[in-house]
Amino acid sequence: MVSFTKLFTAGLVATSAIAAPVQQAKRTSSSKRGAAYNDIATVSALSSSNTISWAYNWAGSLSGSLPSGVEFVPMLWGARDFGGWVTTIETVLSSGCNYIMGFNEPDIASQANMSPSDAANYYQTYITPYSGRAKLITPATSSSTNDGQGLSWMNSFMDSCSSCGITGMAVHWYGNTADEFKSFVTEAISTASNHNLSEVWITEFALAADVNGSSDLATTTAFLNEVIPWLDQQTGVTRYSYFMCAENYLLSGSALNQAGVAYTSASN
C-alpha cells in the first residue's frame, strides 16, 4: 500500500533537492534503525534517542543538515529523476555517501512502475557505475503477493541484474499483524540469500491501517514493541525504517508520540 502523502512529497523533494549540498556525518550508532522523512527538521526528534543511524527521503539529495551521527542514504526514485541524477549523486558521493538505493516500488504502477528487465537495464546504466564508491541496494519492492509484484518481481530483477554489483536487497511491507510481518521478512531474507545478498533493508513498513497516519496509537505501539526487538535480532536485516517520521505517525508536533518512543527505544 502507498500513501498519497508519499506520492506527493516524494516528487516535491526529488524536484527541489537536485545537487543540494549534503552535510554528511560519520555514522556513530550501531543501530539498524532509520528515519524515513519528508521534512528534514523532523529527524531530530528521532535522533535524540541515539538509536537512529541513517535517514532517507525518497530522493537523491537533501537540503539542510541531518543531526550528527545520522547518515543520509540517497535513492534514485525512478525514471523521472534520470535527468539530474549524475550531478546529484556525484555531489552526495563527494560528501561521504556510503550507500545508494534503487527505485521506489517499481512493481507498482503508481510508483516507479518498471518491468524487472527494464529496471535491470536502468540500474546498470545509472547505479552500477558507482559500485566501489558506494554499496548498492536493490530497488525497494512492495509486499504484494501478486504474481509479478513483491518478491516475485525481485527474483526476476535479480536474475536480470546478477552482474549489477548489488550488495543488499530493499523491501517494503504493509499488513495487519506482527506475525505477518515476521513471516514476510523471513521470506525476504531467504530470497536475498538465494541471490547471494547478505543485507536486507526494510525501508518502509507499517500496519496497513496506519498508512495515512496512526489509526490507534496503542495498537501501533504494541506492534512496534513486538517487531523492533525481533528485527534487531535478525542478522540478515541490516537496516530498517518505519513509515514514517511525520505528524501522527511517529511524532506529535515536534516531539515523539507513544509510537515514536516505542520505535526509538533501545532493544535488548
C-alpha positions, 0 to 999 in steps of 0.5 A: 500500500502507498500513501498519497502523502508519499506520492506527493512529497516524494516528487516535491523533494526529488524536484527541489533537492537536485545537487543540494549540498549534503552535510554528511556525518560519520555514522556513530550508532550501531543501530539498524534503525532509520528515519524515513522523512519528508521534512528534514527538521523532523529527524531530530526528534528521532535522533535524540534517542541515539538509536537512529543511524541513517535517514532517507527521503525518497530522493537523491539529495537533501537540503539542510543538515541531518543531526550528527551521527545520522547518515543520509542514504540517497535513492534514485526514485525512478525514471523521472529523476534520470535527468539530474541524477549524475550531478546529484549523486556525484555531489552526495558521493563527494560528501561521504555517501556510503550507500545508494538505493534503487527505485521506489516500488517499481512493481507498482504502477503508481510508483516507479512502475518498471518491468524487472528487465527494464529496471535491470537495464536502468540500474546498470546504466545509472547505479552500477557505475558507482559500485566501489564508491558506494554499496548498492541496494536493490530497488525497494519492492512492495509486499504484494503477493501478486504474481509479478509484484513483491518478491516475485518481481525481485527474483526476476530483477535479480536474475536480470541484474546478477552482474549489477554489483548489488550488495543488499536487497530493499523491501517494503511491507504493509499488513495487519499483524506482527506475525505477518510481518515476521513471516514476510521478512523471513521470506525476504531474507531467504530470497536475498540469500538465494541471490547471494545478498547478505543485507536486507533493508526494510525501508518502509513498513507499517500496519496497513491501517496506519498508512495515512497516519496512526489509526490507534496509537496503542495498537501501533505501539504494541506492534512496534514493541513486538517487531523492533526487538525481533528485527534487531535480532535478525542478522540478515536485516541490516537496516530498517525504517518505519513509515514514517517520521511525520505528524501522527505517525511517529511524532506529535508536533515536534516531539515523539508520540507513544509510537515514536518512543516505542520505535526509538527505544533501545532493544535488548 
